Amino acid sequence: MSEFLDENGVDWQLKLNIRTLSDLEEDPDIVNGFDIIRMLNGKPDEELAKLENDQKALANVIWRLVVNNDNDSHSNIAFQDGMAGDSFMRGIDAMIQAAINFVPSLQKRKALEAIRKKALAGEKVLEKHLEKMIPIIEKTDMAKLIKDRLSEIATNSQE
């Protein structure tokens, strides 16, 4: 079982099993065609790309993996209220971990776990670089930058 905290501090536990797999396959439109089995069988980039720009579909996938999602204390409304910002990344990580735990092959689980760790490391590197970029962006006079670029384009088009 895997878990993540949403933006409201609620701890959600995820598990992939035959029931939750059936829930995912039941209505492919609301999960934007995402296929978790295809993700496990060597197409993780293609499958995760289906959710990359569709937070609603991503939330639908994660919700279907929530343990006891038919229980009042784990209502869909509370889940939706907490799905914002960084909770999506934490939810994706928990979803991938739940999928890894579902795989019967120890060797395949190890390989998927290695991929997951690489992705998490890449995310940390990206955050580090973004932190360095924020002061540069804040110092930049965007109006002047745009004006200079438009002037450069106008000069080049006259030549």
ZARO-899172 format. One record per residue: residue number from 1; residue in one letter; x, y, z of N, C-alpha, C, CB in turn. Coordinates in pm, whole numbers. Glycine has a CB too. Layout:
+-----+---------+--------+--------+--------+--------+--------+--------+--------+--------+--------+--------+--------+--------+
: num : residuo :     nx :     ny :     nz :    cax :    cay :    caz :     cx :     cy :     cz :    cbx :    cby :    cbz :
+-----+---------+--------+--------+--------+--------+--------+--------+--------+--------+--------+--------+--------+--------+
: NUM :       A :      X :      Y :      Z :      X :      Y :      Z :      X :      Y :      Z :      X :      Y :      Z :
...
+-----+---------+--------+--------+--------+--------+--------+--------+--------+--------+--------+--------+--------+--------+
//
This chain:
+-----+---------+--------+--------+--------+--------+--------+--------+--------+--------+--------+--------+--------+--------+
: num : residuo :     nx :     ny :     nz :    cax :    cay :    caz :     cx :     cy :     cz :    cbx :    cby :    cbz :
+-----+---------+--------+--------+--------+--------+--------+--------+--------+--------+--------+--------+--------+--------+
:   1 :       M :     84 :   -117 :      0 :      0 :      0 :      0 :     90 :    124 :      0 :    -96 :     -1 :    122 :
:   2 :       S :     45 :    230 :    -66 :    121 :    354 :    -68 :     29 :    466 :    -21 :    177 :    384 :   -211 :
:   3 :       E :     87 :    579 :     12 :      4 :    688 :     62 :     65 :    822 :     26 :    -12 :    677 :    214 :
:   4 :       F :    -20 :    926 :     34 :     26 :   1062 :     13 :    -64 :   1158 :     90 :     29 :   1098 :   -138 :
:   5 :       L :     -9 :   1276 :    118 :    -85 :   1381 :    185 :   -136 :   1479 :     80 :      1 :   1454 :    290 :
:   6 :       D :   -263 :   1517 :     92 :   -316 :   1618 :      1 :   -288 :   1757 :     56 :   -468 :   1597 :    -22 :
:   7 :       E :   -336 :   1860 :    -11 :   -312 :   1998 :     30 :   -377 :   2032 :    163 :   -362 :   2092 :    -77 :
:   8 :       N :   -477 :   1955 :    205 :   -545 :   1979 :    333 :   -488 :   1895 :    446 :   -693 :   1951 :    318 :
:   9 :       G :   -379 :   1822 :    419 :   -316 :   1741 :    521 :   -384 :   1607 :    544 :   -313 :   1815 :    648 :
:  10 :       V :   -474 :   1567 :    453 :   -541 :   1438 :    465 :   -451 :   1331 :    404 :   -682 :   1440 :    395 :
:  11 :       D :   -436 :   1221 :    475 :   -353 :   1110 :    431 :   -440 :   1011 :    353 :   -285 :   1040 :    551 :
:  12 :       W :   -407 :    991 :    226 :   -483 :    898 :    140 :   -397 :    776 :    113 :   -525 :    967 :      6 :
:  13 :       Q :   -454 :    659 :    131 :   -384 :    534 :    104 :   -432 :    479 :    -30 :   -408 :    430 :    219 :
:  14 :       L :   -337 :    436 :   -112 :   -367 :    384 :   -245 :   -325 :    238 :   -255 :   -298 :    468 :   -354 :
:  15 :       K :   -404 :    163 :   -330 :   -371 :     24 :   -355 :   -426 :    -16 :   -492 :   -427 :    -68 :   -243 :
:  16 :       L :   -341 :    -81 :   -570 :   -386 :   -137 :   -697 :   -412 :   -285 :   -674 :   -282 :   -114 :   -811 :
:  17 :       N :   -532 :   -327 :   -704 :   -568 :   -468 :   -698 :   -669 :   -492 :   -810 :   -628 :   -508 :   -556 :
:  18 :       I :   -724 :   -609 :   -818 :   -816 :   -642 :   -928 :   -940 :   -552 :   -927 :   -858 :   -790 :   -920 :
:  19 :       R :   -992 :   -520 :   -807 :  -1110 :   -432 :   -799 :  -1077 :   -293 :   -851 :  -1161 :   -424 :   -654 :
:  20 :       T :   -966 :   -234 :   -804 :   -932 :    -99 :   -847 :   -891 :    -97 :   -994 :   -819 :    -42 :   -760 :
:  21 :       L :   -829 :   -204 :  -1041 :   -795 :   -215 :  -1182 :   -922 :   -215 :  -1266 :   -712 :   -342 :  -1209 :
:  22 :       S :  -1023 :   -289 :  -1223 :  -1152 :   -292 :  -1293 :  -1217 :   -153 :  -1293 :  -1246 :   -395 :  -1228 :
:  23 :       D :  -1205 :    -81 :  -1180 :  -1260 :     55 :  -1173 :  -1194 :    146 :  -1275 :  -1242 :    113 :  -1032 :
:  24 :       L :  -1063 :    131 :  -1293 :   -991 :    213 :  -1390 :  -1033 :    181 :  -1534 :   -840 :    193 :  -1375 :
:  25 :       E :  -1059 :     53 :  -1560 :  -1094 :     10 :  -1696 :  -1240 :     37 :  -1730 :  -1066 :   -138 :  -1713 :
:  26 :       E :  -1321 :     60 :  -1627 :  -1466 :     75 :  -1644 :  -1504 :    194 :  -1733 :  -1531 :     92 :  -1509 :
:  27 :       D :  -1439 :    307 :  -1714 :  -1474 :    427 :  -1789 :  -1348 :    499 :  -1835 :  -1562 :    521 :  -1704 :
:  28 :       P :  -1291 :    454 :  -1949 :  -1163 :    510 :  -1992 :  -1168 :    659 :  -2025 :  -1115 :    435 :  -2113 :
:  29 :       D :  -1286 :    713 :  -2055 :  -1295 :    855 :  -2089 :  -1261 :    946 :  -1971 :  -1434 :    887 :  -2140 :
:  30 :       I :  -1306 :    909 :  -1850 :  -1282 :    998 :  -1737 :  -1138 :    990 :  -1685 :  -1378 :    966 :  -1624 :
:  31 :       V :  -1064 :    892 :  -1733 :   -921 :    884 :  -1698 :   -835 :    913 :  -1821 :   -886 :    745 :  -1639 :
:  32 :       N :   -896 :    976 :  -1921 :   -827 :   1019 :  -2044 :   -754 :    905 :  -2113 :   -729 :   1129 :  -2011 :
:  33 :       G :   -811 :    784 :  -2107 :   -753 :    669 :  -2176 :   -631 :    610 :  -2107 :   -717 :    707 :  -2313 :
:  34 :       F :   -601 :    656 :  -1987 :   -484 :    607 :  -1913 :   -499 :    458 :  -1887 :   -467 :    684 :  -1780 :
:  35 :       D :   -390 :    383 :  -1913 :   -390 :    237 :  -1895 :   -274 :    201 :  -1803 :   -378 :    162 :  -2032 :
:  36 :       I :   -305 :    174 :  -1677 :   -200 :    149 :  -1577 :   -122 :     21 :  -1608 :   -262 :    140 :  -1438 :
:  37 :       I :   -187 :    -78 :  -1667 :   -116 :   -202 :  -1703 :    -16 :   -174 :  -1815 :   -217 :   -313 :  -1747 :
:  38 :       R :    -56 :    -95 :  -1912 :     37 :    -58 :  -2020 :    155 :     20 :  -1963 :    -37 :     26 :  -2128 :
:  39 :       M :    127 :    103 :  -1861 :    235 :    178 :  -1795 :    335 :     80 :  -1733 :    177 :    273 :  -1687 :
:  40 :       L :    284 :    -24 :  -1670 :    371 :   -122 :  -1605 :    446 :   -209 :  -1704 :    289 :   -210 :  -1514 :
:  41 :       N :    390 :   -225 :  -1822 :    450 :   -314 :  -1921 :    538 :   -240 :  -2022 :    342 :   -390 :  -1994 :
:  42 :       G :    604 :   -135 :  -1976 :    706 :    -73 :  -2060 :    670 :     55 :  -2130 :    747 :   -167 :  -2158 :
:  43 :       K :    553 :    112 :  -2105 :    516 :    237 :  -2172 :    481 :    346 :  -2069 :    396 :    212 :  -2266 :
:  44 :       P :    565 :    365 :  -1966 :    528 :    462 :  -1862 :    518 :    605 :  -1913 :    628 :    456 :  -1750 :
:  45 :       D :    609 :    647 :  -2000 :    608 :    784 :  -2050 :    481 :    813 :  -2129 :    730 :    810 :  -2136 :
:  46 :       E :    445 :    720 :  -2218 :    326 :    740 :  -2301 :    200 :    748 :  -2215 :    312 :    626 :  -2402 :
:  47 :       E :    190 :    661 :  -2117 :     69 :    658 :  -2034 :     62 :    778 :  -1940 :     64 :    529 :  -1953 :
:  48 :       L :    172 :    812 :  -1877 :    172 :    927 :  -1786 :    150 :   1058 :  -1862 :    303 :    934 :  -1707 :
:  49 :       A :    192 :   1063 :  -1989 :    169 :   1182 :  -2071 :     19 :   1210 :  -2089 :    237 :   1166 :  -2208 :
:  50 :       K :    -62 :   1105 :  -2086 :   -207 :   1123 :  -2099 :   -265 :   1201 :  -1981 :   -276 :    986 :  -2111 :
:  51 :       L :   -194 :   1199 :  -1869 :   -243 :   1266 :  -1748 :   -171 :   1397 :  -1720 :   -227 :   1174 :  -1628 :
:  52 :       E :    -62 :   1421 :  -1793 :     27 :   1533 :  -1765 :    -45 :   1669 :  -1762 :    135 :   1537 :  -1868 :
:  53 :       N :   -130 :   1694 :  -1857 :   -199 :   1823 :  -1865 :   -347 :   1813 :  -1835 :   -179 :   1882 :  -2001 :
:  54 :       D :   -386 :   1704 :  -1773 :   -528 :   1684 :  -1740 :   -539 :   1644 :  -1593 :   -592 :   1575 :  -1833 :
:  55 :       Q :   -536 :   1746 :  -1506 :   -538 :   1720 :  -1363 :   -667 :   1650 :  -1319 :   -522 :   1850 :  -1287 :
:  56 :       K :   -776 :   1677 :  -1388 :   -902 :   1611 :  -1351 :   -893 :   1460 :  -1378 :  -1020 :   1673 :  -1431 :
:  57 :       A :   -838 :   1421 :  -1492 :   -821 :   1278 :  -1522 :   -723 :   1216 :  -1424 :   -771 :   1259 :  -1667 :
:  58 :       L :   -615 :   1289 :  -1392 :   -518 :   1238 :  -1295 :   -585 :   1214 :  -1160 :   -400 :   1337 :  -1280 :
:  59 :       A :   -665 :   1310 :  -1115 :   -736 :   1294 :   -988 :   -832 :   1175 :   -995 :   -814 :   1423 :   -953 :
:  60 :       N :   -896 :   1155 :  -1109 :   -987 :   1040 :  -1126 :   -912 :    908 :  -1115 :  -1060 :   1048 :  -1261 :
:  61 :       V :   -793 :    902 :  -1173 :   -711 :    779 :  -1164 :   -674 :    754 :  -1019 :   -583 :    791 :  -1252 :
:  62 :       I :   -622 :    857 :   -954 :   -578 :    840 :   -815 :   -696 :    802 :   -726 :   -511 :    970 :   -763 :
:  63 :       W :   -812 :    867 :   -745 :   -930 :    837 :   -663 :   -969 :    690 :   -673 :  -1048 :    925 :   -705 :
:  64 :       R :   -958 :    633 :   -790 :   -997 :    493 :   -808 :   -904 :    397 :   -735 :  -1001 :    459 :   -955 :
:  65 :       L :   -787 :    446 :   -697 :   -692 :    362 :   -622 :   -701 :    383 :   -471 :   -551 :    391 :   -669 :
:  66 :       V :   -782 :    481 :   -428 :   -793 :    510 :   -284 :   -859 :    392 :   -213 :   -874 :    641 :   -260 :
:  67 :       V :   -795 :    349 :   -105 :   -850 :    241 :    -23 :   -975 :    293 :     48 :   -742 :    188 :     82 :
:  68 :       N :  -1082 :    215 :     46 :  -1209 :    252 :    111 :  -1267 :    382 :     56 :  -1188 :    266 :    261 :
:  69 :       N :  -1261 :    401 :    -76 :  -1313 :    525 :   -133 :  -1466 :    532 :   -130 :  -1264 :    540 :   -274 :
:  70 :       D :  -1531 :    427 :    -82 :  -1676 :    431 :    -65 :  -1714 :    460 :     80 :  -1737 :    298 :   -110 :
:  71 :       N :  -1617 :    490 :    162 :  -1635 :    517 :    304 :  -1656 :    667 :    325 :  -1512 :    466 :    386 :
:  72 :       D :  -1746 :    708 :    418 :  -1776 :    849 :    441 :  -1654 :    933 :    475 :  -1877 :    861 :    551 :
:  73 :       S :  -1561 :    877 :    553 :  -1444 :    955 :    592 :  -1349 :    978 :    475 :  -1370 :    886 :    706 :
:  74 :       H :  -1367 :    904 :    369 :  -1287 :    922 :    248 :  -1380 :    960 :    133 :  -1206 :    794 :    215 :
:  75 :       S :  -1450 :   1070 :    148 :  -1545 :   1108 :     44 :  -1473 :   1168 :    -76 :  -1647 :   1208 :    100 :
:  76 :       N :  -1536 :   1153 :   -189 :  -1482 :   1207 :   -312 :  -1472 :   1359 :   -304 :  -1568 :   1165 :   -432 :
:  77 :       I :  -1566 :   1423 :   -236 :  -1564 :   1569 :   -222 :  -1440 :   1612 :   -143 :  -1694 :   1621 :   -152 :
:  78 :       A :  -1413 :   1543 :    -30 :  -1294 :   1576 :     49 :  -1168 :   1553 :    -34 :  -1291 :   1491 :    179 :
:  79 :       F :  -1168 :   1447 :   -114 :  -1054 :   1416 :   -199 :  -1033 :   1529 :   -301 :  -1075 :   1281 :   -271 :
:  80 :       Q :  -1140 :   1568 :   -369 :  -1130 :   1673 :   -470 :  -1085 :   1805 :   -408 :  -1263 :   1692 :   -541 :
:  81 :       D :  -1134 :   1835 :   -287 :  -1095 :   1959 :   -220 :   -946 :   1963 :   -189 :  -1174 :   1976 :    -91 :
:  82 :       G :   -885 :   1849 :   -167 :   -744 :   1844 :   -131 :   -649 :   1829 :   -249 :   -721 :   1734 :    -38 :
:  83 :       M :   -704 :   1807 :   -368 :   -618 :   1785 :   -485 :   -587 :   1918 :   -553 :   -686 :   1688 :   -585 :
:  84 :       A :   -471 :   1972 :   -516 :   -422 :   2097 :   -575 :   -272 :   2103 :   -552 :   -495 :   2222 :   -515 :
:  85 :       G :   -205 :   2181 :   -632 :    -63 :   2206 :   -613 :     21 :   2079 :   -609 :    -43 :   2283 :   -486 :
:  86 :       D :    105 :   2071 :   -506 :    200 :   1961 :   -495 :    135 :   1826 :   -465 :    300 :   1991 :   -389 :
:  87 :       S :      8 :   1828 :   -424 :    -57 :   1699 :   -396 :    -66 :   1614 :   -523 :   -199 :   1722 :   -337 :
:  88 :       F :    -66 :   1676 :   -640 :    -68 :   1598 :   -764 :     61 :   1517 :   -778 :    -87 :   1691 :   -886 :
:  89 :       M :    176 :   1581 :   -751 :    303 :   1509 :   -762 :    312 :   1398 :   -657 :    421 :   1606 :   -747 :
:  90 :       R :    267 :   1428 :   -536 :    269 :   1325 :   -431 :    173 :   1212 :   -467 :    230 :   1387 :   -293 :
:  91 :       G :     60 :   1247 :   -528 :    -38 :   1146 :   -572 :     17 :   1058 :   -683 :   -165 :   1213 :   -618 :
:  92 :       I :     88 :   1118 :   -778 :    149 :   1040 :   -887 :    251 :    942 :   -829 :    217 :   1134 :   -992 :
:  93 :       D :    333 :    990 :   -737 :    433 :    903 :   -677 :    365 :    786 :   -605 :    522 :    982 :   -579 :
:  94 :       A :    260 :    815 :   -529 :    187 :    709 :   -457 :    121 :    612 :   -555 :     80 :    770 :   -363 :
:  95 :       M :     68 :    666 :   -667 :      5 :    582 :   -769 :    108 :    487 :   -830 :    -59 :    670 :   -878 :
:  96 :       I :    224 :    540 :   -863 :    330 :    456 :   -921 :    374 :    350 :   -821 :    450 :    543 :   -965 :
:  97 :       Q :    387 :    390 :   -695 :    427 :    294 :   -591 :    321 :    184 :   -577 :    448 :    365 :   -456 :
:  98 :       A :    192 :    221 :   -581 :     85 :    121 :   -572 :     92 :     26 :   -691 :    -54 :    190 :   -568 :
:  99 :       A :    122 :     79 :   -809 :    134 :     -4 :   -929 :    252 :   -100 :   -916 :    149 :     84 :  -1055 :
: 100 :       I :    364 :    -49 :   -865 :    482 :   -134 :   -845 :    449 :   -248 :   -750 :    601 :    -51 :   -791 :
: 101 :       N :    378 :   -216 :   -641 :    341 :   -319 :   -542 :    248 :   -425 :   -600 :    275 :   -253 :   -422 :
: 102 :       F :    176 :   -392 :   -706 :     81 :   -483 :   -769 :    151 :   -590 :   -854 :    -16 :   -405 :   -855 :
: 103 :       V :    267 :   -556 :   -907 :    339 :   -643 :  -1000 :    389 :   -768 :   -928 :    458 :   -568 :  -1066 :
: 104 :       P :    358 :   -888 :   -982 :    399 :  -1010 :   -913 :    548 :  -1043 :   -924 :    322 :  -1123 :   -967 :
: 105 :       S :    616 :   -994 :  -1023 :    757 :  -1028 :  -1044 :    848 :   -939 :   -959 :    794 :  -1015 :  -1192 :
: 106 :       L :    929 :  -1000 :   -875 :   1021 :   -926 :   -790 :   1120 :   -846 :   -874 :   1097 :  -1021 :   -696 :
: 107 :       Q :   1171 :   -905 :   -980 :   1268 :   -838 :  -1066 :   1205 :   -716 :  -1133 :   1323 :   -936 :  -1173 :
: 108 :       K :   1082 :   -731 :  -1179 :   1015 :   -620 :  -1245 :    985 :   -509 :  -1143 :    884 :   -667 :  -1312 :
: 109 :       R :    946 :   -547 :  -1021 :    920 :   -447 :   -917 :   1047 :   -368 :   -888 :    869 :   -515 :   -788 :
: 110 :       K :   1160 :   -436 :   -882 :   1287 :   -368 :   -857 :   1319 :   -269 :   -969 :   1402 :   -471 :   -842 :
: 111 :       A :   1296 :   -310 :  -1092 :   1323 :   -223 :  -1207 :   1231 :   -101 :  -1203 :   1304 :   -299 :  -1339 :
: 112 :       L :   1104 :   -122 :  -1175 :   1009 :    -10 :  -1168 :   1044 :     84 :  -1054 :    866 :    -62 :  -1152 :
: 113 :       E :   1086 :     28 :   -943 :   1126 :    110 :   -828 :   1248 :    196 :   -863 :   1157 :     22 :   -706 :
: 114 :       A :   1342 :    140 :   -939 :   1460 :    215 :   -981 :   1418 :    332 :  -1071 :   1560 :    123 :  -1056 :
: 115 :       I :   1322 :    307 :  -1161 :   1271 :    413 :  -1249 :   1205 :    523 :  -1165 :   1170 :    356 :  -1352 :
: 116 :       R :   1126 :    481 :  -1067 :   1057 :    577 :   -979 :   1159 :    664 :   -905 :    966 :    502 :   -878 :
: 117 :       K :   1264 :    604 :   -854 :   1366 :    679 :   -780 :   1437 :    779 :   -871 :   1467 :    584 :   -717 :
: 118 :       K :   1463 :    739 :   -996 :   1526 :    830 :  -1092 :   1435 :    949 :  -1118 :   1558 :    757 :  -1225 :
: 119 :       A :   1306 :    923 :  -1134 :   1209 :   1031 :  -1158 :   1205 :   1127 :  -1040 :   1069 :    973 :  -1185 :
: 120 :       L :   1206 :   1076 :   -919 :   1205 :   1161 :   -800 :   1333 :   1244 :   -792 :   1189 :   1076 :   -673 :
: 121 :       A :   1445 :   1184 :   -826 :   1572 :   1257 :   -825 :   1570 :   1368 :   -929 :   1691 :   1160 :   -851 :
: 122 :       G :   1516 :   1339 :  -1046 :   1505 :   1440 :  -1151 :   1416 :   1555 :  -1109 :   1451 :   1378 :  -1279 :
: 123 :       E :   1310 :   1525 :  -1038 :   1218 :   1628 :   -989 :   1290 :   1720 :   -890 :   1094 :   1563 :   -922 :
: 124 :       K :   1374 :   1662 :   -803 :   1449 :   1743 :   -706 :   1549 :   1834 :   -777 :   1522 :   1652 :   -606 :
: 125 :       V :   1614 :   1784 :   -881 :   1708 :   1866 :   -958 :   1634 :   1981 :  -1024 :   1781 :   1781 :  -1064 :
: 126 :       L :   1518 :   1953 :  -1081 :   1439 :   2056 :  -1145 :   1399 :   2164 :  -1044 :   1313 :   1995 :  -1210 :
: 127 :       E :   1353 :   2124 :   -928 :   1315 :   2220 :   -824 :   1433 :   2307 :   -784 :   1259 :   2147 :   -700 :
: 128 :       K :   1551 :   2247 :   -773 :   1672 :   2322 :   -737 :   1700 :   2430 :   -841 :   1793 :   2226 :   -724 :
: 129 :       H :   1689 :   2395 :   -969 :   1715 :   2491 :  -1076 :   1607 :   2599 :  -1079 :   1722 :   2420 :  -1212 :
: 130 :       L :   1483 :   2561 :  -1054 :   1376 :   2660 :  -1052 :   1397 :   2761 :   -939 :   1240 :   2591 :  -1036 :
: 131 :       E :   1444 :   2713 :   -824 :   1472 :   2803 :   -712 :   1577 :   2907 :   -750 :   1519 :   2723 :   -590 :
: 132 :       K :   1676 :   2866 :   -829 :   1780 :   2959 :   -874 :   1725 :   3059 :   -976 :   1898 :   2881 :   -935 :
: 133 :       M :   1626 :   3016 :  -1055 :   1571 :   3101 :  -1160 :   1478 :   3210 :  -1107 :   1496 :   3016 :  -1260 :
: 134 :       I :   1413 :   3187 :   -997 :   1313 :   3282 :   -947 :   1374 :   3420 :   -923 :   1251 :   3230 :   -817 :
: 135 :       P :   1488 :   3432 :   -853 :   1545 :   3567 :   -834 :   1582 :   3635 :   -966 :   1668 :   3560 :   -745 :
: 136 :       I :   1630 :   3556 :  -1062 :   1666 :   3612 :  -1193 :   1541 :   3666 :  -1262 :   1736 :   3506 :  -1282 :
: 137 :       I :   1435 :   3587 :  -1259 :   1309 :   3629 :  -1322 :   1254 :   3753 :  -1253 :   1206 :   3516 :  -1318 :
: 138 :       E :   1261 :   3755 :  -1119 :   1208 :   3869 :  -1045 :   1286 :   3997 :  -1074 :   1211 :   3841 :   -896 :
: 139 :       K :   1417 :   3988 :  -1101 :   1501 :   4105 :  -1129 :   1484 :   4155 :  -1272 :   1647 :   4071 :  -1103 :
: 140 :       T :   1438 :   4069 :  -1360 :   1430 :   4103 :  -1501 :   1315 :   4199 :  -1527 :   1413 :   3975 :  -1586 :
: 141 :       D :   1344 :   4303 :  -1602 :   1241 :   4399 :  -1644 :   1175 :   4339 :  -1769 :   1302 :   4543 :  -1674 :
: 142 :       M :   1064 :   4269 :  -1747 :    998 :   4196 :  -1856 :    947 :   4291 :  -1965 :    881 :   4114 :  -1801 :
: 143 :       A :    896 :   4408 :  -1928 :    846 :   4503 :  -2028 :    958 :   4544 :  -2122 :    785 :   4627 :  -1960 :
: 144 :       K :   1077 :   4576 :  -2065 :   1192 :   4615 :  -2147 :   1237 :   4497 :  -2233 :   1308 :   4664 :  -2059 :
: 145 :       L :   1239 :   4379 :  -2176 :   1280 :   4259 :  -2250 :   1190 :   4236 :  -2371 :   1278 :   4136 :  -2158 :
: 146 :       I :   1060 :   4249 :  -2352 :    963 :   4230 :  -2462 :    979 :   4340 :  -2566 :    819 :   4229 :  -2407 :
: 147 :       K :    992 :   4465 :  -2519 :   1008 :   4579 :  -2611 :   1134 :   4561 :  -2696 :   1015 :   4712 :  -2533 :
: 148 :       D :   1245 :   4523 :  -2632 :   1370 :   4502 :  -2705 :   1356 :   4389 :  -2808 :   1484 :   4469 :  -2608 :
: 149 :       R :   1290 :   4282 :  -2770 :   1272 :   4168 :  -2861 :   1186 :   4207 :  -2980 :   1210 :   4048 :  -2787 :
: 150 :       L :   1077 :   4282 :  -2955 :    991 :   4326 :  -3064 :   1065 :   4421 :  -3158 :    865 :   4396 :  -3008 :
: 151 :       S :   1148 :   4505 :  -3101 :   1228 :   4596 :  -3182 :   1326 :   4517 :  -3268 :   1304 :   4697 :  -3092 :
: 152 :       E :   1387 :   4415 :  -3211 :   1481 :   4329 :  -3285 :   1410 :   4258 :  -3399 :   1545 :   4226 :  -3191 :
: 153 :       I :   1290 :   4209 :  -3374 :   1211 :   4140 :  -3478 :   1176 :   4237 :  -3589 :   1082 :   4078 :  -3419 :
: 154 :       A :   1135 :   4359 :  -3553 :   1098 :   4459 :  -3653 :   1218 :   4496 :  -3740 :   1041 :   4585 :  -3585 :
: 155 :       T :   1335 :   4508 :  -3678 :   1457 :   4542 :  -3752 :   1494 :   4430 :  -3849 :   1574 :   4568 :  -3654 :
: 156 :       N :   1484 :   4306 :  -3803 :   1517 :   4190 :  -3888 :   1420 :   4173 :  -4002 :   1520 :   4063 :  -3806 :
: 157 :       S :   1294 :   4209 :  -3982 :   1195 :   4191 :  -4089 :   1208 :   4297 :  -4196 :   1054 :   4195 :  -4031 :
: 158 :       Q :   1271 :   4412 :  -4162 :   1291 :   4518 :  -4261 :   1411 :   4490 :  -4351 :   1309 :   4652 :  -4192 :
: 159 :       E :   1497 :   4402 :  -4308 :   1620 :   4375 :  -4387 :   1594 :   4288 :  -4505 :   1725 :   4311 :  -4301 :
+-----+---------+--------+--------+--------+--------+--------+--------+--------+--------+--------+--------+--------+--------+
//
